[in-house]
Amino acid sequence: MSDWRDEELEIVGFNGRPLVECGRALPVVRRQSDRMYGILQSPQEDTPIAWHTEDEADAFAKSGRWTRFASPIRLARTCFSESNGRLAGQLMVLFADEGMLDTADRLPRPNVHSEQYFVWRRLAGYPETIQAACGPAESIERLLDDWAQGLLRRFDAMYHLGRDRGYLKRIADLALCAARSRTLRWRAYLRYASVQDADQVRRTFESFTHREFPNVTWEAFLDEVKSLCGVLRAVPAVGAQAAPPSSSATALPKVRGIAAVRPIDLENMTP
């Protein structure tokens, strides 16, 4: 049995800090009875929550280990099993920057998505443009994938219109932050490669893409990038407007250390 009652828990933040424009993290909760704090782990782990005092929670927040909400979110009773009071499934916190959502054509922030309700909160010490919500892990992943689809659609439309590669690479970078499904991550990696310098593409493939898709060879990846470029030049994407990509002061690129300033020379890129 749990060492707390479901009605006394509230979500006050999340584990870690927002280093990218969108992402997910484990919730930090507080017991109302004694104001002790802990990280809400997976219910499958079956381990007691390690509780911390207010002073410890403040220290975690100041060091960047935890991020606080400006105001708490009460845990819904539907999150818990009626038979034993335990969590019915894994809860996650989702955070997102407004600029990224605008680029994905997903503003305003959804109060409901796939029949899941979301309550958004500002983050203490961060601009109001970045906010967070909490929900079941599956719902969080669906929402992130929806944002990734919007970003990929924007990329395709802007590629067809001949936008500069730095702009396009930024959109592909945002899509990699959001995408959770393997299909969408593959599509994002292809697009990222399509707007890099030719001498950087293989490095990115070996350092990032191949780690997620170990069964894909460099030759096959290169063929798909070349094919994608031809398709995007020929066929315009629909449903995306030409808004600038987001630029958050707290954001770090998902794929680091790769700057694209010259047009990619796919024809001279050898396997």
C-alpha positions in Angstrom: 0.0 0.0 0.0 1.1 3.6 -0.6 2.3 5.8 2.3 0.0 8.6 1.2 -3.7 9.1 0.3 -4.5 10.1 -3.3 -6.5 13.1 -2.2 -3.6 14.8 -0.5 -1.1 14.8 -3.4 -0.5 17.7 -5.7 1.9 18.1 -8.6 4.3 21.0 -7.9 6.9 20.6 -10.7 9.0 18.1 -12.5 12.3 16.3 -12.3 15.0 18.2 -14.2 14.8 21.5 -16.1 13.6 22.6 -19.6 16.8 22.6 -21.7 14.9 22.1 -25.0 11.7 23.6 -26.4 9.5 20.7 -25.4 9.8 17.4 -23.5 8.6 15.2 -20.7 9.7 14.4 -17.2 8.6 12.7 -14.0 6.3 14.8 -11.8 7.4 16.2 -8.5 4.5 15.9 -6.0 3.9 17.4 -2.5 1.8 15.9 0.3 -0.6 18.5 1.7 -0.6 16.9 5.1 3.1 17.5 6.0 4.4 19.4 2.9 7.0 16.7 2.0 8.1 16.4 -1.6 8.9 13.4 -3.8 9.3 12.2 -7.4 6.3 10.2 -8.6 7.9 7.1 -10.1 6.5 4.4 -12.3 3.8 2.3 -10.5 5.6 -0.8 -11.9 8.7 -0.1 -9.8 6.9 -0.8 -6.6 9.4 1.2 -4.5 8.5 3.8 -1.8 8.8 7.4 -2.7 11.8 9.2 -1.2 10.3 12.2 0.6 12.1 15.5 1.1 11.6 18.6 3.2 10.8 22.0 1.9 14.4 23.1 2.3 15.6 20.2 0.3 13.1 20.8 -2.4 14.2 24.5 -2.6 17.8 23.3 -2.9 16.9 20.9 -5.7 15.1 23.7 -7.6 18.0 26.2 -7.1 20.5 23.6 -8.4 18.4 22.8 -11.5 17.5 19.3 -10.4 13.9 20.1 -10.1 11.7 22.7 -11.8 8.8 24.2 -9.8 5.3 25.3 -11.1 4.1 28.8 -10.3 1.1 27.0 -8.7 0.3 23.3 -8.0 -2.0 21.0 -10.0 -4.2 18.7 -8.0 -4.0 15.0 -8.9 -7.3 13.8 -10.3 -8.9 10.9 -8.4 -9.2 9.1 -11.8 -5.4 8.7 -11.7 -5.7 6.1 -8.9 -7.0 2.6 -8.7 -10.2 2.4 -6.6 -9.1 -1.0 -5.3 -5.8 -0.1 -3.7 -5.3 3.6 -4.1 -2.2 3.1 -6.2 -1.5 5.0 -9.4 -3.4 3.4 -12.3 -0.6 4.3 -14.7 2.6 6.3 -15.2 2.1 10.1 -15.0 4.4 12.5 -16.8 4.8 16.2 -17.0 4.9 17.8 -20.5 6.5 21.2 -21.0 6.5 23.3 -24.2 7.7 26.7 -25.4 5.1 28.9 -27.1 7.5 29.6 -30.0 7.8 25.9 -30.9 4.0 25.5 -30.7 3.6 28.5 -33.0 6.0 27.0 -35.5 4.1 23.7 -35.4 0.8 25.6 -35.9 -0.4 24.2 -32.5 -1.4 27.4 -30.6 -3.2 27.9 -28.3 -2.1 25.1 -26.0 -4.7 22.4 -26.0 -6.9 22.0 -22.9 -8.0 18.6 -24.3 -6.3 16.2 -26.7 -7.4 12.7 -27.6 -10.0 12.9 -24.8 -7.4 13.8 -22.2 -7.7 17.1 -20.3 -4.7 19.2 -19.6 -4.2 22.0 -17.0 -1.3 24.3 -17.9 1.0 26.0 -15.4 3.8 28.6 -15.7 7.2 27.5 -14.5 8.7 29.5 -11.6 11.7 31.5 -12.8 11.0 31.1 -16.5 9.2 33.3 -19.1 5.4 32.8 -19.4 5.9 31.5 -22.9 7.0 28.1 -21.5 4.4 26.2 -19.6 3.8 22.6 -18.4 0.9 20.2 -17.9 0.6 16.7 -16.5 -1.2 13.5 -17.7 -0.8 9.8 -18.4 2.4 8.9 -20.3 0.5 7.6 -23.3 -1.4 10.9 -23.7 1.7 12.9 -23.3 3.4 10.9 -26.1 0.4 11.3 -28.4 0.5 15.1 -27.9 4.2 15.3 -28.5 3.8 13.3 -31.7 1.0 15.6 -32.8 3.4 18.6 -32.4 6.1 16.7 -34.3 3.7 16.1 -37.2 2.9 19.9 -37.3 6.6 20.7 -37.4 7.4 18.2 -40.2 4.5 19.6 -42.2 5.9 23.1 -41.8 9.4 21.9 -42.8 8.1 20.3 -46.0 6.2 23.4 -47.0 9.1 25.7 -46.3 11.6 23.4 -48.1 9.4 23.5 -51.2 9.3 27.3 -51.0 13.1 27.4 -50.9 13.6 28.7 -47.4 17.2 29.0 -46.2 18.8 25.9 -44.7 19.4 27.4 -41.3 15.7 28.0 -40.9 14.8 24.5 -42.1 17.4 22.9 -39.8 15.9 24.7 -36.8 12.5 23.2 -37.6 13.9 19.7 -38.0 15.7 20.2 -34.7 12.4 21.1 -33.0 10.7 18.0 -34.6 13.4 15.8 -33.0 12.7 17.4 -29.7 9.0 16.5 -30.0 8.8 13.2 -31.9 8.3 10.1 -29.8 7.3 7.4 -32.3 10.0 5.8 -34.4 8.3 6.7 -37.6 8.2 10.4 -36.9 11.8 10.3 -35.5 13.0 8.7 -38.7 11.2 11.3 -40.8 12.8 14.1 -38.7 16.3 12.6 -39.0 15.9 12.5 -42.8 14.9 16.1 -43.0 17.6 17.2 -40.7 20.2 15.5 -42.9 18.7 17.0 -46.0 19.7 20.6 -44.9 23.1 19.9 -43.4 26.5 20.4 -45.0 27.5 17.3 -46.9 30.5 16.7 -44.7 28.4 16.7 -41.6 25.7 14.3 -42.6 27.6 11.1 -42.0 28.8 12.3 -38.6 25.2 13.0 -37.5 24.1 9.6 -38.9 26.8 7.7 -36.9 26.5 9.7 -33.7 22.7 9.9 -33.5 20.6 8.3 -36.2 22.3 4.9 -36.4 22.1 4.6 -32.6 18.3 4.8 -32.8 18.1 2.8 -36.1 20.9 0.3 -35.9 19.6 -1.9 -38.7 19.8 1.0 -41.2 23.0 1.2 -43.3 24.6 4.5 -44.3 24.0 3.7 -47.9 20.3 3.2 -47.3 20.0 6.3 -45.3 21.7 8.4 -47.9 19.4 7.0 -50.6 16.4 8.0 -48.6 17.7 11.5 -48.0 18.3 12.0 -51.7 14.8 10.6 -52.5 13.2 12.9 -49.9 14.9 16.0 -51.4 13.5 15.2 -54.8 10.0 14.7 -53.5 10.0 17.9 -51.4 11.2 20.0 -54.3 8.4 18.6 -56.6 5.4 18.4 -54.3 4.3 21.3 -52.1 3.1 20.5 -48.6 -0.3 21.8 -47.5 -1.6 23.2 -44.2 1.5 25.0 -43.1 2.0 28.8 -42.9 5.3 30.6 -43.2 5.9 31.6 -39.6 9.4 31.8 -38.3 10.8 29.0 -36.1 10.9 29.5 -32.4 14.0 30.8 -30.6 13.9 30.2 -26.8 16.7 31.7 -24.5 16.6 28.4 -22.5 16.7 26.1 -25.5 19.6 23.8 -26.5 19.5 22.0 -29.8 18.6 18.3 -29.8 21.4 17.5 -32.1 24.4 19.5 -31.1 27.6 20.8 -32.6 26.4 20.7 -36.3 26.1 24.0 -38.2 24.7 24.1 -41.7 25.7 27.2 -43.6 26.4 25.9 -47.1 24.0 24.1 -49.4 24.2 20.3 -49.2 25.8 18.6 -52.2 24.0 15.3 -52.2 25.2 14.2 -55.6 28.9 14.4 -54.5 28.2 12.7 -51.2 29.7 9.2 -51.6 28.6 6.1 -49.6 
